[in-house]
Amino acid sequence: MGIYVTTSVYALAKQHGFAEADKRFSQMVAEPNGASLACARAIARLRHLDELGLRVDMGVGTAAKMRSRMADYAWQNRERCDVWAALDDDCEATLETFQKGLTLVRATKGIVTIPYMLRRAEDQSDCLSCSLIEPPLVTVVAGVHCARSKVGGMGLVLTHRDALELIRRDGGAPWFRDLDDGGAKRPALFAELQSHDRWYGEDWSFFLRVPPAVQVLALLEGVSHHEGRVLPLHRALELPRPTFEEN
């Protein structure tokens, strides 16, 4: 099949303007190097694994609206691309890591998050980008080591088209008219949720809309990079991770 890749290059567009940012980013993908955005190097690697569709957003509107727009474009391309790869501009993974992630997401037809290292705002200490179902149980699916997850960041996430269809159908997301993109009507899969005294960001809100029929797995093989910080995924369980309480 194929992979539909989405990313946002807001900082590049803010610095150079939309037209020049598009030109510079296309060059980064065509000839990636150490000065390229991390997501450009990631896209270049994914091209070795399958046919790609690509949508680059210049950061128009809020993060929730932008991510909802990208999810809708991935859904529109579901006939030729069975996997949606959502990438943040400062995240990447090795070729082998993407290969294992694609194997896993196609075997489960669910969601695979590729964990990466974050820095806690309160004390700048390291933590994992995603939560795990506690206590974490490492399993092997389709020959790939993984663990069940619940919520996390959207920096490196692979979603199968069947999972995306179920989230659109059963996730309970409101619809909105995207005035930043021709007025198209789209499900707001990333609209921020509130529950009791908690206000969830757009990324966690997406995962909270995932119905029980969709499996969410964290990949535990390979290597990820975030803001230049390297995480061998077999060591992901050693890092502190966010917790999620369903109450």
DAGITA-V778793 format. One record per run of one state. SS is the DSSP state (@ for helix, = for strand, . for the rest). FROM is the first residue (numbers start at 1). LEN is the number of residues. If there is no record, write none. Layout:
SS:FROM:LEN, SS:FROM:LEN
//
This chain:
.:1:1, =:2:7, .:9:1, @:10:7, .:17:1, @:18:13, .:31:7, @:38:9, .:47:4, =:51:7, .:58:5, @:63:14, .:77:6, =:83:5, .:88:3, =:91:3, .:94:1, @:95:14, .:109:2, =:111:4, .:115:2, =:117:3, .:120:6, =:126:3, .:129:1, =:130:3, .:133:6, =:139:3, .:142:2, =:144:9, .:153:3, =:156:5, @:161:10, .:171:4, =:175:4, .:179:5, =:184:4, .:188:6, =:194:2, .:196:2, =:198:2, .:200:2, @:202:7, .:209:7, =:216:4, .:220:3, =:223:4, .:227:2, =:229:4, @:233:6, .:239:2, =:241:1, .:242:6
//
